[in-house]
Amino acid sequence: MKHTATAVLGLSRFIKCRTVCPKRTTLLLLLAASAVFAADDAYRAQIEKDRRDTDEFLRSPRSPLLLVGRFSVNEGVSTLGSDPASTIILPAKAPPHVGTLIRHGDQFTFQPVAGTSVSRNDQPISGSVTLQVTEPPKPTDRIAFGDFKFGIRPLNNEFSLLLSDAQSPFLKGFTGTTWFPIDLAYRVTAQFTPAPQQKTVLVPYTDGGEKTYMVRGDLVFQLAGQSFRLQALASPGGKGLFIMFQDQTSGRETYGGGRFIEAETPENGKTTLDFNKASNPYCADDPYAVCPVPLKQNRLAVPIHAGEKHNGLEAAAH
């Protein structure tokens, strides 16, 4: 802990010179040591809060662990329901016939079956409605019936119906996130080398698809006396850097599909890379979530004992 070691050195010097140093110098040393300890405490408190917030979100009504189905939506007319004759067959507890989904290119309409209680964005509907379809993190229209909700999401030129269930077994089986102890040694300063403008890369996804990401540049940093490099992409949220990585704990103590970190936009060619904030993608706990996979160049040949752990049981669709 670099900052803590500095504080101890300052206190040692204070003790050695307590009988000869001017009172002003003594006070400054004591204040400096106190400031370092206070900064460390504030940092740890923020990390702990972020971890609690993550856990609370995953247990909330907006949890991605509510996802229980993912279905391709083809051009034309698709019927929805638990009836085996439906184009998109829903779980058995869903109504036999829910409605009809019509796709024309990237335009979608939904017609509920008469007598079925259906809403769009929590507003009851009885006739045909147009659905707004957008990429995350923008909101997409949600059709609800019983415990179920669905929305349409695009990935490249394909569209998927994402079905969530308020009684999701993945949410019920979620026992909470687990993390490595906070270690300041894994909070490092990284040198940033920007990529050429408009450089892109195709990132593979867990469902076998790919998506184009904007490359922001490379991050070079020191860890345990070694130098490492990670490629940083544009953050999906539009600000800062998005880093996906795997390391020697992947598939053992941490999720095999890698972990994610977001970092601040670099200033003066530098940013902070904090592995204590490394988190699992949602597909670690829900097999119907689709997640990007770290590129080969972002596989670190060292164990990163920081950030979120995983129970080692990879989520599998049933």
C-alpha positions as CSV (number, residue, x, y, z in Angstrom):
1,M,0.0,0.0,0.0
2,K,2.1,2.8,-1.3
3,H,0.2,5.7,0.4
4,T,0.1,3.9,3.7
5,A,3.8,3.2,3.6
6,T,4.4,6.9,2.9
7,A,2.3,7.8,5.9
8,V,4.3,5.4,8.2
9,L,7.6,6.8,7.0
10,G,6.3,10.3,7.7
11,L,5.3,9.3,11.2
12,S,8.7,7.6,11.8
13,R,10.5,10.8,10.9
14,F,8.2,12.7,13.2
15,I,9.1,10.5,16.1
16,K,12.8,10.7,15.5
17,C,12.9,14.4,15.4
18,R,10.2,15.2,17.9
19,T,12.8,16.8,20.3
20,V,14.6,18.9,17.7
21,C,12.2,19.7,14.8
22,P,10.4,22.9,14.8
23,K,6.8,22.7,16.0
24,R,5.5,23.8,12.6
25,T,7.3,20.9,10.8
26,T,6.0,18.4,13.3
27,L,2.5,19.6,12.8
28,L,2.8,19.5,9.0
29,L,4.1,15.9,9.2
30,L,1.2,14.9,11.4
31,L,-1.4,16.5,9.2
32,A,0.1,14.9,6.1
33,A,-0.1,11.5,7.7
34,S,-3.6,12.0,8.8
35,A,-4.6,13.2,5.3
36,V,-3.2,10.1,3.7
37,F,-5.1,7.8,6.1
38,A,-8.3,9.8,5.6
39,A,-8.0,9.5,1.8
40,D,-7.5,5.7,2.0
41,D,-10.5,5.4,4.3
42,A,-12.7,7.5,2.0
43,Y,-11.6,5.4,-1.0
44,R,-12.3,2.1,0.8
45,A,-15.7,3.4,1.9
46,Q,-16.6,4.3,-1.7
47,I,-15.6,0.9,-3.0
48,E,-17.6,-0.8,-0.4
49,K,-20.6,1.4,-1.2
50,D,-20.3,0.6,-5.0
51,R,-20.2,-3.1,-4.2
52,R,-23.4,-2.8,-2.1
53,D,-25.0,-0.8,-4.8
54,T,-24.2,-3.6,-7.4
55,D,-25.7,-6.2,-5.1
56,E,-28.8,-4.2,-4.6
57,F,-29.3,-3.6,-8.3
58,L,-29.0,-7.3,-9.1
59,R,-31.7,-8.0,-6.5
60,S,-34.0,-5.1,-7.7
61,P,-37.0,-5.1,-10.1
62,R,-34.6,-3.9,-12.8
63,S,-32.2,-6.8,-12.4
64,P,-30.7,-8.3,-15.5
65,L,-31.1,-11.7,-13.7
66,L,-34.9,-11.5,-14.5
67,L,-34.1,-12.6,-18.1
68,V,-35.4,-16.0,-18.8
69,G,-35.5,-16.2,-22.6
70,R,-34.0,-14.9,-25.8
71,F,-35.6,-15.5,-29.1
72,S,-34.7,-14.4,-32.6
73,V,-37.3,-12.3,-34.4
74,N,-37.6,-13.0,-38.1
75,E,-39.0,-10.8,-40.8
76,G,-42.8,-11.0,-41.0
77,V,-45.4,-12.3,-38.6
78,S,-44.6,-14.2,-35.3
79,T,-47.2,-15.5,-32.9
80,L,-46.3,-15.5,-29.1
81,G,-47.6,-17.8,-26.5
82,S,-47.0,-21.1,-24.6
83,D,-49.0,-23.0,-27.2
84,P,-46.4,-25.3,-29.0
85,A,-47.8,-24.1,-32.3
86,S,-46.6,-20.5,-31.6
87,T,-43.8,-19.1,-33.6
88,I,-42.1,-18.0,-30.4
89,I,-42.9,-20.5,-27.7
90,L,-43.0,-19.0,-24.2
91,P,-42.7,-20.8,-20.8
92,A,-45.6,-23.0,-19.9
93,K,-47.0,-20.7,-17.3
94,A,-47.5,-17.9,-19.9
95,P,-50.9,-17.7,-21.6
96,P,-51.4,-20.1,-24.6
97,H,-51.8,-17.0,-26.9
98,V,-50.4,-13.6,-26.0
99,G,-50.4,-11.8,-29.4
100,T,-48.8,-11.2,-32.7
101,L,-45.5,-9.5,-33.4
102,I,-44.9,-8.1,-36.9
103,R,-41.5,-7.1,-38.1
104,H,-40.8,-5.0,-41.3
105,G,-37.1,-4.4,-41.4
106,D,-36.3,-2.5,-38.2
107,Q,-39.9,-1.6,-37.5
108,F,-42.1,-3.6,-35.1
109,T,-45.8,-3.6,-34.1
110,F,-47.5,-5.8,-31.6
111,Q,-51.2,-6.9,-31.6
112,P,-52.4,-8.5,-28.3
113,V,-54.9,-11.3,-28.4
114,A,-58.4,-10.3,-27.4
115,G,-59.1,-11.1,-23.7
116,T,-55.5,-11.1,-22.6
117,S,-54.4,-8.4,-20.1
118,V,-51.4,-6.7,-21.8
119,S,-49.7,-3.4,-21.2
120,R,-47.0,-1.4,-23.0
121,N,-44.7,0.5,-20.6
122,D,-47.2,0.0,-17.8
123,Q,-50.1,1.4,-19.9
124,P,-52.9,-1.1,-20.8
125,I,-53.4,-1.8,-24.5
126,S,-56.1,-3.5,-26.5
127,G,-55.1,-2.8,-30.1
128,S,-52.1,-2.8,-32.3
129,V,-49.2,-0.6,-31.1
130,T,-45.8,0.4,-32.6
131,L,-42.8,-0.6,-30.5
132,Q,-39.8,1.5,-30.0
133,V,-36.6,-0.6,-30.5
134,T,-33.2,0.8,-29.5
135,E,-29.8,-0.4,-28.4
136,P,-28.8,-0.3,-24.8
137,P,-28.5,1.8,-22.7
138,K,-31.4,3.6,-24.4
139,P,-34.8,2.4,-23.3
140,T,-36.9,0.1,-25.4
141,D,-40.7,-0.4,-25.2
142,R,-41.7,-3.2,-22.9
143,I,-44.8,-5.4,-23.3
144,A,-46.0,-6.9,-20.0
145,F,-48.5,-9.8,-19.3
146,G,-48.7,-11.6,-15.9
147,D,-45.2,-12.1,-14.5
148,F,-43.6,-11.6,-17.9
149,K,-42.2,-8.6,-19.9
150,F,-40.5,-8.5,-23.2
151,G,-38.6,-6.0,-25.3
152,I,-36.9,-6.1,-28.7
153,R,-33.2,-5.4,-28.9
154,P,-30.9,-5.2,-32.0
155,L,-27.5,-6.7,-32.3
156,N,-25.8,-5.9,-35.6
157,N,-28.5,-6.7,-38.2
158,E,-30.4,-9.2,-36.0
159,F,-33.2,-8.6,-33.5
160,S,-33.9,-10.6,-30.4
161,L,-37.0,-10.7,-28.1
162,L,-35.8,-10.6,-24.5
163,L,-38.2,-12.2,-22.1
164,S,-38.0,-11.4,-18.3
165,D,-39.9,-13.1,-15.5
166,A,-40.6,-11.5,-12.1
167,Q,-40.2,-15.0,-10.7
168,S,-36.9,-15.7,-12.5
169,P,-35.1,-18.7,-11.1
170,F,-31.8,-16.9,-11.7
171,L,-32.8,-14.1,-9.5
172,K,-34.2,-16.4,-6.9
173,G,-30.9,-18.4,-7.0
174,F,-28.7,-15.4,-6.7
175,T,-26.9,-15.4,-3.3
176,G,-25.1,-12.1,-3.6
177,T,-21.8,-10.9,-5.1
178,T,-18.5,-11.8,-3.6
179,W,-15.3,-9.8,-3.9
180,F,-11.6,-9.9,-3.2
181,P,-10.5,-7.7,-0.3
182,I,-9.7,-4.1,-1.3
183,D,-6.0,-3.9,-2.2
184,L,-4.5,-0.5,-3.1
185,A,-1.7,-2.2,-5.0
186,Y,-4.3,-3.0,-7.7
187,R,-5.2,0.7,-8.2
188,V,-2.6,1.8,-10.7
189,T,-1.7,4.7,-12.9
190,A,-1.8,3.8,-16.6
191,Q,-0.1,5.6,-19.5
192,F,-2.6,6.1,-22.4
193,T,-1.6,5.9,-26.0
194,P,-4.6,7.0,-28.2
195,A,-5.6,4.9,-31.2
196,P,-5.8,6.4,-34.7
197,Q,-9.2,8.2,-35.2
198,Q,-12.1,6.0,-36.2
199,K,-10.2,2.7,-35.5
200,T,-12.7,0.0,-34.8
201,V,-12.5,-3.7,-33.7
202,L,-15.0,-6.6,-34.0
203,V,-15.7,-7.9,-30.5
204,P,-17.1,-11.5,-30.2
205,Y,-20.1,-12.1,-28.1
206,T,-21.1,-15.1,-26.0
207,D,-23.9,-16.1,-28.5
208,G,-21.5,-16.4,-31.4
209,G,-22.2,-12.9,-32.8
210,E,-20.0,-9.9,-33.1
211,K,-20.3,-6.2,-32.6
212,T,-18.2,-3.3,-33.8
213,Y,-16.6,-1.2,-31.0
214,M,-14.6,2.0,-31.3
215,V,-11.0,1.6,-30.1
216,R,-9.9,4.5,-27.8
217,G,-6.3,3.4,-27.3
218,D,-3.9,1.3,-25.2
219,L,-3.2,1.4,-21.5
220,V,0.3,0.5,-20.2
221,F,0.8,0.0,-16.5
222,Q,3.0,-1.6,-13.9
223,L,1.8,-4.4,-11.6
224,A,3.9,-6.6,-9.3
225,G,7.1,-5.3,-11.0
226,Q,6.0,-6.2,-14.5
227,S,4.7,-4.1,-17.4
228,F,1.3,-4.9,-19.0
229,R,-0.8,-3.5,-21.8
230,L,-4.6,-3.5,-22.2
231,Q,-6.7,-2.2,-25.2
232,A,-9.4,0.3,-24.1
233,L,-12.6,0.7,-26.0
234,A,-15.2,3.5,-26.1
235,S,-17.5,3.1,-23.1
236,P,-21.0,2.0,-24.1
237,G,-22.3,4.8,-21.9
238,G,-20.5,7.3,-24.1
239,K,-17.9,8.6,-21.5
240,G,-14.6,7.3,-20.4
241,L,-12.9,3.9,-21.3
242,F,-14.3,0.4,-21.3
243,I,-11.8,-2.4,-20.6
244,M,-12.4,-6.1,-20.8
245,F,-9.8,-8.5,-19.6
246,Q,-9.1,-12.1,-18.5
247,D,-6.3,-13.2,-16.2
248,Q,-4.9,-16.3,-14.4
249,T,-7.9,-16.3,-12.0
250,S,-10.4,-16.6,-14.9
251,G,-12.4,-19.8,-14.7
252,R,-11.1,-20.5,-11.2
253,E,-11.7,-17.8,-8.7
254,T,-13.3,-15.4,-11.1
255,Y,-15.7,-15.7,-14.1
256,G,-14.2,-17.6,-17.0
257,G,-15.6,-15.1,-19.5
258,G,-13.5,-12.3,-18.1
259,R,-14.3,-9.1,-16.2
260,F,-15.0,-5.5,-17.0
261,I,-13.6,-2.2,-15.8
262,E,-14.5,1.4,-16.7
263,A,-11.9,4.2,-16.4
264,E,-12.0,7.9,-16.5
265,T,-11.2,9.8,-19.8
266,P,-7.3,10.2,-19.7
267,E,-5.9,13.6,-18.7
268,N,-2.3,14.5,-19.8
269,G,-1.9,11.0,-21.2
270,K,-2.8,9.2,-17.9
271,T,-5.7,7.6,-16.2
272,T,-6.4,5.3,-13.2
273,L,-7.0,1.6,-13.7
274,D,-8.6,0.2,-10.6
275,F,-8.9,-3.5,-10.6
276,N,-10.8,-3.3,-7.2
277,K,-13.7,-2.2,-9.4
278,A,-13.5,-5.1,-11.8
279,S,-16.9,-6.7,-12.2
280,N,-18.5,-9.7,-13.8
281,P,-20.7,-9.4,-16.9
282,Y,-24.3,-10.3,-16.4
283,C,-24.0,-13.6,-18.3
284,A,-21.9,-14.9,-15.4
285,D,-25.2,-15.5,-13.5
286,D,-27.8,-15.5,-16.3
287,P,-27.3,-17.8,-19.4
288,Y,-29.8,-15.7,-21.5
289,A,-27.7,-12.5,-21.1
290,V,-25.4,-11.9,-24.1
291,C,-22.0,-10.4,-23.3
292,P,-18.9,-9.3,-25.1
293,V,-15.8,-11.5,-24.7
294,P,-12.3,-10.0,-24.1
295,L,-10.0,-10.0,-27.1
296,K,-6.8,-12.1,-27.1
297,Q,-4.6,-9.1,-26.5
298,N,-6.4,-8.4,-23.2
299,R,-5.5,-11.7,-21.6
300,L,-3.1,-11.1,-18.7
301,A,-0.5,-13.7,-17.8
302,V,-0.8,-12.9,-14.1
303,P,-3.5,-13.5,-11.5
304,I,-5.6,-10.4,-10.6
305,H,-6.7,-11.0,-7.0
306,A,-8.9,-7.9,-7.0
307,G,-12.5,-7.1,-7.9
308,E,-15.4,-9.5,-8.2
309,K,-15.1,-13.2,-7.6
310,H,-17.3,-16.0,-9.0
311,N,-18.5,-19.3,-7.6
312,G,-17.0,-21.1,-10.6
313,L,-20.3,-22.6,-11.7
314,E,-20.8,-21.2,-15.2
315,A,-24.4,-20.2,-16.0
316,A,-26.0,-22.6,-18.4
317,A,-29.3,-22.3,-20.3
318,H,-31.9,-24.9,-19.7
